[in-house]
Amino acid sequence: MLRINAFAHLKNIRQLRKNLYGLCILKFKITKTQLFSLKKEFDILVVGSGLGGLVSALILAKEGLKVCVLEKNNQYGGNLQTFSRDKLIFDTGVHYLGGLSEGQNLHQYFSYLGIMDELQLQQMDKDGYDKITFGDDKTEYPHAQGYENFVDRLAQYFPEERENLQNYCEEIQRVCRQFPRYNLIGKDHYNEEILHLNTRRFIESITQNKTLQSVLLGSNFLYAGDSENVPFYVHALTVNSYIQSAYKCIKGGSQISKLLIRRLREQGAEVHRHSEVSEFIFDEGQTLTGVKTSSGKEYHAKTFISNIEIRSAIRLIGEDRLKKSFLNRIKSWEPVSSCFSVYLVLKPNSVPDFNYNIYHYSNEEMVWNAHRYEKKSWPETYMLSSTESKQHPGFAESLTAISYMDFEEVEEWKHTFNTVTEEQERGQQYEKFKLAKAEKMIDALEKKIPGLRQSVKRIYTSSPLSYRDYIGSCNGNMYGYVKNSENPLKTMVSPRTKIDNLFLTGQSVNMHGILGCTIGAFNTCAEILGKEVIDERLIQLINKDEEK
């Protein structure tokens, strides 16, 4: 209750500040820009505009707090970023979303944030939003939407496994119910038994059918592939939302960040691009009081949220301000694999569109360790998606293919940095490297889509360096750090830090993905506002939905 009163008081202070600004502008004829430039001070300052940072900022702005978000890049959104080539939009990280049908968790979270009704979505094939394939086998094993449908569709290929498939689905849902805020409210702590459940051991206990085991694990690209050691909860939380419902973002995932920023500005928040934080400012009592950007601007606040990669945050904090045990734990974390993406612009009416993703593996066993590949046989696995042409319905206008890539493959160019705001050529050898990889990918895709090469109009690529530079992730990793069922708590970090007014959010400290980062943001804000405040807001949302 004290926290609620304190933040209500801050809301009154914010109104008083507005009144004072108005008085100064009228009395002394000082412009609002001049007045505010004297000292920028906020209730909340968020460093980084990835999904976790934007959601945290909006939750707090909705509570009446004065919020500012600083982003180093030209584009907001972290993994939500898109790019345009040949007048087409390509996603860098968000290729499809789960849990967005009415009443499902992400739908409810996005409704609370005020962006759900404006999202432009296309539901994927209900009978197979993902299709899993192996080697030269033409069979496409579907992952269908809806648990009953999921079982029915796979039971057509594995009729004797129906009961095992039902058990698999029940366990996924049981594990998801154990996680705080996965269902908005309810549990507020982790069940350690669930955390230690190993994916491989569980899948092998469900079925002895080797092909079915590989099919069930076929979309593990969504959490970077290590199905031998990863906790089963990672698999369950990731897969569950897509089985509930699966959607593509029309016009790309960046619409999510654009809508969040629009809502933030409506709440009076400030959001700044090209504002890379280069220094944290502490007072003599080791309290964080502000940040300095690379351009020399200072921003001051009462409370700070870091949405940047945790190792980058540590550098800004200063290792001497943190416990050695904490530092050693973070330094021991292993980044998950990075990837190489090939974006193909297609000639009109040349490749039929498909409203699902293809996850292909060179063999069934590859599923367990897909990120461990042989360079000479790359790509041994890939994810393939298409975007339908608006001018030629029924045909694809572009394809995106993604495969794992170790950072060591681009190690020789690691000292280069290249973004829209800071352009730097990596050299001819790098371009040759990317072209050779793209050609290998097209060779692999032609086995799936014969004659594809003749249908390609233009080729674009991105490497682990692209993800490192634009997203800021360690070695360009896709989903933060490797989690292990033998020691699951090792890579779990509280949103609270040793610095009293500094909090953490984002995929490097929470679950990855759209849903994971959204839930993580609500957990971060619960630490700031108080759990009871967040629960009250979400209960109000649930009651409102039930009244409808």
LUMDO-291088 format. One record per residue (C-alpha): residue number from 1; x, y, z. Coordinates in Angstrom, 2 decimals, decimal comma, m for minus. Example, Ala and Ser with C-alpha at 12.3 -4.5 7.8 and 13.67 -1.06 7.14 Angstrom:
BEGIN
[1 [12,30 m4,50 7,80]],
[2 [13,67 m1,06 7,14]],
//
This chain:
BEGIN
[1 [0,00 0,00 0,00]],
[2 [2,90 2,35 0,77]],
[3 [4,20 1,86 m2,79]],
[4 [0,80 2,66 m4,27]],
[5 [0,56 5,88 m2,25]],
[6 [4,13 6,81 m3,14]],
[7 [3,49 6,51 m6,86]],
[8 [0,18 8,34 m6,56]],
[9 [2,19 11,13 m4,93]],
[10 [4,64 11,09 m7,86]],
[11 [1,68 11,48 m10,21]],
[12 [0,63 14,64 m8,31]],
[13 [4,21 15,94 m8,49]],
[14 [4,19 15,39 m12,24]],
[15 [1,04 17,54 m12,56]],
[16 [2,59 20,24 m10,37]],
[17 [5,71 20,19 m12,59]],
[18 [3,53 20,74 m15,66]],
[19 [1,87 23,73 m13,97]],
[20 [5,28 25,22 m13,12]],
[21 [6,46 24,77 m16,71]],
[22 [3,39 26,65 m17,90]],
[23 [4,02 29,47 m15,43]],
[24 [7,68 29,82 m16,50]],
[25 [6,73 29,89 m20,16]],
[26 [4,11 32,61 m19,60]],
[27 [6,00 34,71 m17,02]],
[28 [9,56 34,56 m18,31]],
[29 [8,91 33,83 m22,00]],
[30 [11,17 30,78 m21,90]],
[31 [10,37 28,13 m24,49]],
[32 [9,50 24,68 m23,25]],
[33 [12,58 23,28 m25,04]],
[34 [14,88 25,82 m23,39]],
[35 [13,37 25,20 m19,97]],
[36 [13,56 21,44 m20,18]],
[37 [17,09 21,45 m21,59]],
[38 [18,34 22,94 m18,30]],
[39 [18,09 19,50 m16,72]],
[40 [16,34 16,41 m18,02]],
[41 [14,97 14,53 m15,05]],
[42 [12,46 11,67 m15,07]],
[43 [10,80 9,23 m12,71]],
[44 [11,86 6,31 m14,92]],
[45 [14,64 6,09 m17,50]],
[46 [14,82 3,01 m19,73]],
[47 [18,08 2,21 m21,51]],
[48 [17,34 0,28 m24,71]],
[49 [14,10 0,04 m26,70]],
[50 [13,82 m3,71 m27,16]],
[51 [10,39 m5,17 m26,45]],
[52 [11,10 m5,61 m22,73]],
[53 [12,13 m1,97 m22,40]],
[54 [9,17 m0,58 m24,35]],
[55 [6,64 m2,69 m22,45]],
[56 [8,19 m1,74 m19,09]],
[57 [8,15 1,93 m20,08]],
[58 [4,49 1,83 m21,13]],
[59 [3,33 m0,02 m18,00]],
[60 [4,97 2,65 m15,83]],
[61 [3,82 5,56 m17,98]],
[62 [0,25 4,28 m17,65]],
[63 [0,73 4,62 m13,87]],
[64 [1,37 8,34 m14,31]],
[65 [5,16 8,30 m14,08]],
[66 [7,38 10,52 m16,20]],
[67 [9,23 8,08 m18,47]],
[68 [12,07 8,38 m20,96]],
[69 [13,45 5,69 m23,30]],
[70 [16,89 5,97 m24,90]],
[71 [17,79 3,92 m27,99]],
[72 [21,21 3,89 m29,68]],
[73 [20,00 2,81 m33,13]],
[74 [18,05 4,46 m35,91]],
[75 [15,14 2,06 m35,40]],
[76 [13,37 1,13 m32,17]],
[77 [12,44 m2,37 m31,11]],
[78 [15,52 m4,62 m30,83]],
[79 [14,53 m7,93 m32,42]],
[80 [11,33 m6,29 m33,67]],
[81 [13,32 m4,32 m36,24]],
[82 [12,56 m4,72 m39,93]],
[83 [14,29 m3,51 m43,07]],
[84 [13,04 m2,65 m46,53]],
[85 [14,54 m3,79 m49,83]],
[86 [12,95 m3,56 m53,29]],
[87 [9,89 m1,97 m51,61]],
[88 [9,39 m5,16 m49,57]],
[89 [9,55 m5,50 m45,79]],
[90 [11,72 m8,16 m44,15]],
[91 [11,69 m9,16 m40,49]],
[92 [15,00 m9,60 m38,69]],
[93 [13,67 m11,50 m35,68]],
[94 [9,89 m11,83 m35,48]],
[95 [8,60 m14,23 m38,11]],
[96 [5,43 m15,32 m36,33]],
[97 [3,63 m14,89 m33,00]],
[98 [1,67 m17,22 m30,73]],
[99 [m1,06 m16,80 m28,11]],
[100 [m2,78 m13,91 m29,89]],
[101 [m6,31 m15,27 m30,23]],
[102 [m8,93 m13,73 m27,95]],
[103 [m8,55 m14,76 m24,31]],
[104 [m5,00 m16,11 m24,76]],
[105 [m2,09 m14,69 m22,77]],
[106 [m0,30 m12,49 m25,31]],
[107 [m3,63 m11,19 m26,58]],
[108 [m4,49 m10,11 m23,02]],
[109 [m1,10 m8,51 m22,40]],
[110 [m1,26 m6,61 m25,69]],
[111 [m4,84 m5,56 m24,88]],
[112 [m3,65 m4,09 m21,57]],
[113 [m0,94 m2,19 m23,45]],
[114 [m3,54 m0,87 m25,91]],
[115 [m2,00 m2,24 m29,10]],
[116 [m3,94 m5,43 m29,79]],
[117 [m6,78 m3,94 m31,84]],
[118 [m4,41 m2,13 m34,22]],
[119 [m2,10 m5,05 m35,01]],
[120 [m2,37 m6,28 m38,60]],
[121 [m2,25 m10,06 m38,38]],
[122 [m2,78 m13,08 m40,57]],
[123 [m3,52 m16,41 m38,94]],
[124 [m1,33 m19,21 m40,24]],
[125 [m2,51 m22,60 m41,50]],
[126 [m4,54 m24,09 m38,64]],
[127 [m3,70 m27,64 m39,73]],
[128 [0,03 m26,99 m39,91]],
[129 [1,54 m23,63 m38,98]],
[130 [4,92 m25,39 m38,84]],
[131 [5,94 m28,37 m40,98]],
[132 [8,92 m30,53 m40,09]],
[133 [10,95 m32,32 m42,78]],
[134 [14,03 m34,55 m42,82]],
[135 [16,64 m35,21 m45,51]],
[136 [15,22 m36,37 m48,84]],
[137 [11,97 m37,60 m47,27]],
[138 [9,06 m35,73 m48,88]],
[139 [6,85 m36,17 m45,80]],
[140 [5,90 m32,91 m44,08]],
[141 [4,93 m33,49 m40,45]],
[142 [2,52 m30,76 m39,28]],
[143 [2,31 m28,86 m36,00]],
[144 [m1,34 m27,82 m35,93]],
[145 [m3,12 m25,08 m33,96]],
[146 [m5,30 m26,22 m31,06]],
[147 [m4,22 m29,12 m28,86]],
[148 [m6,90 m31,52 m30,07]],
[149 [m6,08 m30,67 m33,67]],
[150 [m2,34 m30,97 m32,92]],
[151 [m2,88 m34,55 m31,75]],
[152 [m5,29 m35,44 m34,58]],
[153 [m2,97 m34,25 m37,34]],
[154 [0,13 m36,03 m36,05]],
[155 [m1,87 m39,16 m35,24]],
[156 [m2,47 m39,52 m38,98]],
[157 [1,28 m40,20 m39,33]],
[158 [1,68 m41,99 m35,98]],
[159 [m1,70 m43,70 m35,28]],
[160 [m0,28 m45,93 m32,53]],
[161 [1,10 m42,86 m30,71]],
[162 [m2,17 m40,97 m30,08]],
[163 [m2,14 m41,52 m26,31]],
[164 [1,54 m40,52 m26,11]],
[165 [0,78 m37,36 m28,08]],
[166 [m2,02 m36,53 m25,65]],
[167 [0,34 m37,04 m22,71]],
[168 [2,90 m34,75 m24,35]],
[169 [0,28 m32,01 m24,79]],
[170 [m0,99 m32,36 m21,23]],
[171 [2,54 m32,06 m19,83]],
[172 [3,25 m28,92 m21,85]],
[173 [0,13 m27,28 m20,46]],
[174 [0,89 m28,44 m16,90]],
[175 [4,39 m26,98 m17,03]],
[176 [3,10 m23,67 m18,42]],
[177 [0,61 m23,37 m15,55]],
[178 [3,55 m23,52 m13,12]],
[179 [5,14 m20,30 m14,35]],
[180 [4,55 m16,88 m12,80]],
[181 [2,49 m14,54 m14,98]],
[182 [2,34 m16,99 m17,88]],
[183 [m1,42 m16,90 m17,31]],
[184 [m1,29 m13,21 m16,24]],
[185 [m1,83 m13,80 m12,52]],
[186 [m1,57 m16,75 m10,15]],
[187 [1,73 m18,28 m9,16]],
[188 [4,40 m15,86 m7,94]],
[189 [7,33 m18,28 m7,63]],
[190 [9,06 m21,01 m9,61]],
[191 [8,55 m24,72 m9,05]],
[192 [12,10 m26,14 m8,81]],
[193 [11,00 m29,61 m9,88]],
[194 [9,72 m28,14 m13,15]],
[195 [12,95 m26,23 m13,72]],
[196 [15,05 m29,42 m13,59]],
[197 [12,92 m31,40 m16,05]],
[198 [15,17 m32,22 m19,02]],
[199 [13,82 m32,01 m22,57]],
[200 [15,57 m35,08 m23,96]],
[201 [14,73 m37,29 m20,99]],
[202 [11,12 m36,18 m21,07]],
[203 [10,62 m36,67 m24,82]],
[204 [12,22 m40,11 m24,66]],
[205 [9,93 m41,03 m21,77]],
[206 [6,86 m39,99 m23,79]],
[207 [7,60 m42,07 m26,89]],
[208 [10,15 m44,57 m28,14]],
[209 [9,42 m43,66 m31,75]],
[210 [12,58 m41,87 m32,94]],
[211 [10,85 m40,09 m35,81]],
[212 [8,08 m38,76 m33,57]],
[213 [10,67 m37,57 m31,04]],
[214 [12,33 m35,54 m33,79]],
[215 [9,00 m34,22 m35,05]],
[216 [8,00 m32,98 m31,60]],
[217 [11,33 m31,18 m31,31]],
[218 [11,24 m29,93 m34,90]],
[219 [10,64 m26,24 m34,11]],
[220 [13,44 m26,03 m31,54]],
[221 [15,04 m23,33 m33,68]],
[222 [12,70 m21,10 m31,62]],
[223 [15,00 m21,59 m28,62]],
[224 [18,27 m22,37 m30,42]],
[225 [18,40 m26,06 m30,75]],
[226 [20,12 m27,73 m27,81]],
[227 [17,37 m30,20 m26,96]],
[228 [19,72 m32,52 m25,08]],
[229 [20,43 m30,21 m22,17]],
[230 [17,80 m27,49 m22,27]],
[231 [15,13 m27,58 m19,53]],
[232 [11,77 m28,82 m20,73]],
[233 [10,10 m25,63 m19,49]],
[234 [11,94 m23,69 m22,25]],
[235 [10,47 m26,04 m24,86]],
[236 [7,01 m25,98 m23,25]],
[237 [6,72 m22,21 m22,81]],
[238 [7,90 m21,64 m26,39]],
[239 [5,76 m24,25 m28,14]],
[240 [2,57 m23,82 m26,11]],
[241 [1,65 m20,36 m27,36]],
[242 [2,02 m21,39 m31,02]],
[243 [m0,12 m24,48 m30,55]],
[244 [m2,75 m22,20 m29,02]],
[245 [m2,65 m19,94 m32,10]],
[246 [m0,07 m18,81 m34,65]],
[247 [m0,06 m15,54 m36,58]],
[248 [2,14 m13,64 m39,02]],
[249 [2,58 m9,88 m38,65]],
[250 [1,45 m8,24 m41,88]],
[251 [3,95 m5,47 m42,68]],
[252 [6,44 m6,92 m40,20]],
[253 [7,01 m7,14 m36,48]],
[254 [8,13 m3,51 m36,24]],
[255 [4,46 m2,53 m36,10]],
[256 [4,53 m3,77 m32,46]],
[257 [7,29 m1,33 m31,47]],
[258 [5,68 1,49 m33,47]],
[259 [2,37 1,00 m31,66]],
[260 [4,08 0,82 m28,26]],
[261 [5,93 4,07 m28,98]],
[262 [2,70 5,73 m30,09]],
[263 [1,05 4,69 m26,82]],
[264 [4,10 5,92 m24,87]],
[265 [3,95 9,35 m26,47]],
[266 [0,22 9,52 m25,80]],
[267 [1,11 8,99 m22,13]],
[268 [3,57 11,88 m22,27]],
[269 [6,72 9,74 m22,34]],
[270 [9,86 10,77 m24,22]],
[271 [11,50 8,34 m26,65]],
[272 [14,85 9,19 m28,26]],
[273 [16,77 7,48 m31,08]],
[274 [20,50 7,91 m31,77]],
[275 [21,04 8,15 m28,01]],
[276 [23,59 5,51 m27,04]],
[277 [24,26 5,48 m23,30]],
[278 [28,01 5,55 m22,79]],
[279 [28,20 6,16 m19,04]],
[280 [26,20 5,64 m15,83]],
[281 [26,47 8,55 m13,39]],
[282 [26,65 7,73 m9,67]],
[283 [26,69 10,03 m6,64]],
[284 [29,10 9,63 m3,73]],
[285 [26,70 7,21 m2,03]],
[286 [26,84 4,90 m5,09]],
[287 [23,25 5,70 m6,07]],
[288 [22,62 5,85 m9,82]],
[289 [21,51 9,39 m10,61]],
[290 [21,77 9,66 m14,38]],
[291 [23,26 8,55 m17,67]],
[292 [25,41 10,25 m20,28]],
[293 [25,04 9,53 m24,00]],
[294 [27,86 9,30 m26,52]],
[295 [26,87 12,78 m27,77]],
[296 [27,40 14,22 m24,27]],
[297 [23,76 14,69 m23,23]],
[298 [22,81 13,82 m19,66]],
[299 [19,49 12,38 m18,51]],
[300 [18,61 12,09 m14,81]],
[301 [15,97 9,93 m13,15]],
[302 [14,87 8,41 m9,86]],
[303 [14,71 4,85 m11,20]],
[304 [16,45 3,13 m14,11]],
[305 [15,69 0,04 m16,19]],
[306 [18,38 m1,60 m18,31]],
[307 [17,03 m3,34 m21,40]],
[308 [20,45 m3,82 m22,94]],
[309 [22,56 m6,98 m23,00]],
[310 [23,50 m7,83 m19,42]],
[311 [27,26 m7,81 m20,07]],
[312 [26,98 m4,36 m21,62]],
[313 [25,02 m3,22 m18,57]],
[314 [27,77 m4,52 m16,28]],
[315 [30,37 m2,49 m18,16]],
[316 [28,29 0,65 m17,61]],
[317 [27,72 m0,12 m13,92]],
[318 [31,37 m0,93 m13,27]],
[319 [32,48 m4,34 m12,01]],
[320 [33,67 m2,86 m8,71]],
[321 [30,05 m2,03 m7,79]],
[322 [28,89 m5,65 m8,13]],
[323 [29,56 m8,82 m6,18]],
[324 [32,32 m11,04 m7,56]],
[325 [30,07 m14,12 m7,29]],
[326 [27,47 m12,40 m9,50]],
[327 [30,08 m11,28 m12,03]],
[328 [31,63 m14,74 m12,25]],
[329 [28,21 m16,29 m12,80]],
[330 [27,38 m13,91 m15,66]],
[331 [30,82 m14,38 m17,25]],
[332 [30,33 m18,16 m17,18]],
[333 [27,15 m17,98 m19,24]],
[334 [27,40 m19,31 m22,78]],
[335 [25,54 m17,34 m25,48]],
[336 [23,10 m19,36 m27,55]],
[337 [23,97 m19,75 m31,22]],
[338 [23,71 m16,97 m33,75]],
[339 [22,41 m17,35 m37,30]],
[340 [22,83 m16,45 m40,93]],
[341 [19,74 m15,25 m42,80]],
[342 [19,09 m15,18 m46,55]],
[343 [16,33 m12,92 m47,87]],
[344 [15,17 m13,67 m51,41]],
[345 [13,16 m11,21 m53,51]],
[346 [11,22 m13,31 m56,02]],
[347 [10,08 m12,74 m59,57]],
[348 [6,28 m12,32 m59,89]],
[349 [4,12 m15,45 m60,15]],
[350 [7,12 m17,77 m59,80]],
[351 [6,85 m19,46 m56,38]],
[352 [3,50 m20,49 m54,80]],
[353 [2,97 m18,93 m51,36]],
[354 [2,72 m21,19 m48,29]],
[355 [1,09 m20,04 m45,05]],
[356 [3,36 m22,00 m42,73]],
[357 [7,02 m22,33 m41,77]],
[358 [9,24 m25,20 m42,87]],
[359 [11,83 m26,56 m40,42]],
[360 [14,18 m28,81 m42,33]],
[361 [16,94 m31,08 m40,97]],
[362 [19,52 m33,10 m42,88]],
[363 [18,52 m36,12 m40,73]],
[364 [16,32 m36,91 m37,74]],
[365 [19,16 m37,05 m35,23]],
[366 [20,21 m33,52 m36,17]],
[367 [17,24 m32,17 m34,22]],
[368 [18,94 m32,80 m30,87]],
[369 [21,98 m30,63 m31,62]],
[370 [21,06 m28,60 m34,66]],
[371 [23,35 m25,71 m33,69]],
[372 [26,40 m28,03 m33,83]],
[373 [27,00 m28,27 m37,55]],
[374 [29,81 m29,17 m39,92]],
[375 [30,95 m26,13 m41,91]],
[376 [31,52 m28,18 m45,06]],
[377 [27,91 m29,42 m45,03]],
[378 [26,23 m26,13 m43,97]],
[379 [23,28 m25,59 m43,91]],
[380 [22,34 m28,83 m42,17]],
[381 [19,11 m27,26 m40,96]],
[382 [17,06 m24,21 m41,83]],
[383 [13,80 m22,44 m41,16]],
[384 [11,98 m21,22 m44,28]],
[385 [9,05 m18,79 m44,44]],
[386 [7,30 m16,91 m47,23]],
[387 [5,44 m13,62 m47,64]],
[388 [2,47 m13,53 m49,98]],
[389 [2,42 m11,00 m52,81]],
[390 [m0,34 m8,40 m52,60]],
[391 [m0,28 m7,85 m56,37]],
[392 [m0,29 m11,58 m57,16]],
[393 [m2,31 m13,45 m54,49]],
[394 [m1,39 m17,09 m54,15]],
[395 [2,26 m16,42 m54,97]],
[396 [5,14 m15,45 m52,70]],
[397 [6,89 m12,10 m53,15]],
[398 [9,80 m13,09 m50,90]],
[399 [11,32 m15,95 m48,91]],
[400 [13,38 m15,84 m45,73]],
[401 [15,69 m18,74 m44,83]],
[402 [17,63 m18,89 m41,56]],
[403 [20,28 m21,34 m40,40]],
[404 [22,63 m21,52 m37,43]],
[405 [26,03 m19,89 m37,64]],
[406 [28,85 m19,78 m35,09]],
[407 [30,32 m16,36 m34,42]],
[408 [33,78 m17,78 m35,09]],
[409 [32,88 m17,92 m38,80]],
[410 [32,87 m14,10 m38,87]],
[411 [35,59 m13,64 m36,24]],
[412 [38,03 m11,97 m38,64]],
[413 [35,60 m9,04 m39,11]],
[414 [34,62 m8,70 m35,45]],
[415 [36,35 m5,29 m35,14]],
[416 [34,10 m3,78 m37,82]],
[417 [30,77 m2,16 m36,95]],
[418 [28,04 m1,38 m39,47]],
[419 [24,56 0,06 m38,89]],
[420 [22,38 2,70 m40,54]],
[421 [23,65 5,34 m38,12]],
[422 [27,28 4,21 m38,17]],
[423 [28,17 2,83 m41,59]],
[424 [31,44 0,98 m42,03]],
[425 [32,41 m1,33 m44,87]],
[426 [33,59 m4,78 m43,80]],
[427 [35,47 m5,33 m47,04]],
[428 [35,33 m7,44 m50,20]],
[429 [36,23 m10,69 m48,46]],
[430 [33,24 m10,37 m46,17]],
[431 [30,93 m9,79 m49,13]],
[432 [32,37 m12,88 m50,85]],
[433 [31,85 m14,88 m47,65]],
[434 [28,17 m13,86 m47,46]],
[435 [27,57 m14,53 m51,15]],
[436 [29,08 m18,02 m50,89]],
[437 [26,82 m18,78 m47,92]],
[438 [23,77 m17,48 m49,76]],
[439 [24,56 m19,71 m52,75]],
[440 [24,84 m22,74 m50,45]],
[441 [21,49 m21,89 m48,91]],
[442 [19,81 m21,60 m52,31]],
[443 [21,31 m24,97 m53,29]],
[444 [19,70 m26,49 m50,19]],
[445 [16,36 m24,76 m50,80]],
[446 [16,20 m25,97 m54,39]],
[447 [15,80 m29,52 m53,09]],
[448 [12,59 m28,29 m51,45]],
[449 [11,54 m25,87 m54,21]],
[450 [12,91 m27,15 m57,56]],
[451 [13,99 m24,39 m59,91]],
[452 [14,02 m21,77 m57,15]],
[453 [17,24 m20,18 m58,39]],
[454 [15,54 m19,13 m61,65]],
[455 [12,81 m17,41 m59,62]],
[456 [15,17 m15,26 m57,54]],
[457 [15,28 m11,59 m58,49]],
[458 [17,61 m10,35 m55,74]],
[459 [19,48 m11,72 m52,69]],
[460 [20,14 m10,04 m49,32]],
[461 [21,82 m11,51 m46,26]],
[462 [22,58 m10,88 m42,58]],
[463 [25,26 m12,56 m40,46]],
[464 [26,01 m12,83 m36,72]],
[465 [27,74 m9,45 m37,07]],
[466 [24,49 m7,87 m38,25]],
[467 [22,64 m9,19 m35,20]],
[468 [25,45 m8,09 m32,89]],
[469 [25,50 m4,55 m34,31]],
[470 [21,75 m3,96 m34,56]],
[471 [20,48 m5,92 m31,55]],
[472 [23,49 m5,56 m29,27]],
[473 [23,48 m9,24 m28,31]],
[474 [26,67 m11,01 m27,27]],
[475 [28,26 m12,52 m30,41]],
[476 [24,99 m11,91 m32,22]],
[477 [23,17 m14,60 m30,23]],
[478 [19,50 m15,07 m31,04]],
[479 [17,97 m15,74 m27,62]],
[480 [20,26 m14,72 m24,79]],
[481 [22,15 m17,43 m22,94]],
[482 [22,12 m21,22 m22,83]],
[483 [19,90 m22,70 m20,12]],
[484 [20,70 m26,11 m18,64]],
[485 [18,36 m28,43 m16,75]],
[486 [21,24 m29,54 m14,49]],
[487 [21,60 m26,03 m13,09]],
[488 [18,57 m23,99 m14,19]],
[489 [18,95 m21,24 m11,59]],
[490 [22,43 m20,36 m12,85]],
[491 [21,03 m18,33 m15,76]],
[492 [18,04 m16,87 m13,91]],
[493 [18,55 m13,30 m12,74]],
[494 [16,26 m11,18 m10,59]],
[495 [15,06 m7,90 m12,12]],
[496 [16,52 m6,24 m9,00]],
[497 [20,21 m5,40 m8,92]],
[498 [22,60 m4,50 m6,13]],
[499 [22,11 m0,88 m7,23]],
[500 [18,89 0,00 m5,37]],
[501 [17,29 2,02 m8,17]],
[502 [18,48 m0,05 m11,15]],
[503 [16,37 m2,88 m12,57]],
[504 [16,85 m5,33 m15,46]],
[505 [14,60 m6,60 m18,21]],
[506 [14,97 m8,23 m21,65]],
[507 [15,84 m11,63 m23,08]],
[508 [19,35 m11,82 m21,63]],
[509 [17,88 m11,98 m18,09]],
[510 [14,39 m13,38 m18,71]],
[511 [12,72 m15,78 m21,11]],
[512 [13,26 m14,85 m24,75]],
[513 [10,69 m14,27 m27,46]],
[514 [7,75 m11,87 m27,73]],
[515 [5,80 m13,50 m24,93]],
[516 [8,85 m14,13 m22,73]],
[517 [10,05 m10,52 m22,93]],
[518 [6,53 m9,19 m22,34]],
[519 [6,07 m11,31 m19,22]],
[520 [9,57 m10,34 m18,08]],
[521 [8,66 m6,65 m18,40]],
[522 [5,58 m7,11 m16,21]],
[523 [7,77 m8,90 m13,64]],
[524 [10,27 m6,02 m13,71]],
[525 [7,48 m3,48 m13,18]],
[526 [6,07 m5,58 m10,34]],
[527 [9,41 m5,09 m8,56]],
[528 [9,15 m1,33 m9,04]],
[529 [5,44 m0,71 m8,44]],
[530 [4,71 m3,69 m6,20]],
[531 [3,24 m7,03 m7,20]],
[532 [m0,18 m6,04 m5,87]],
[533 [m0,40 m3,10 m8,31]],
[534 [0,36 m5,23 m11,38]],
[535 [m2,00 m8,00 m10,19]],
[536 [m4,77 m5,46 m9,67]],
[537 [m4,36 m4,07 m13,20]],
[538 [m4,37 m7,54 m14,77]],
[539 [m7,35 m8,69 m12,68]],
[540 [m9,25 m5,64 m13,93]],
[541 [m8,32 m6,63 m17,50]],
[542 [m9,46 m10,25 m17,00]],
[543 [m12,77 m9,10 m15,45]],
[544 [m13,31 m6,72 m18,35]],
[545 [m12,76 m9,53 m20,86]],
[546 [m15,16 m11,81 m18,99]],
[547 [m17,85 m9,12 m19,03]],
[548 [m17,60 m9,03 m22,83]],
//
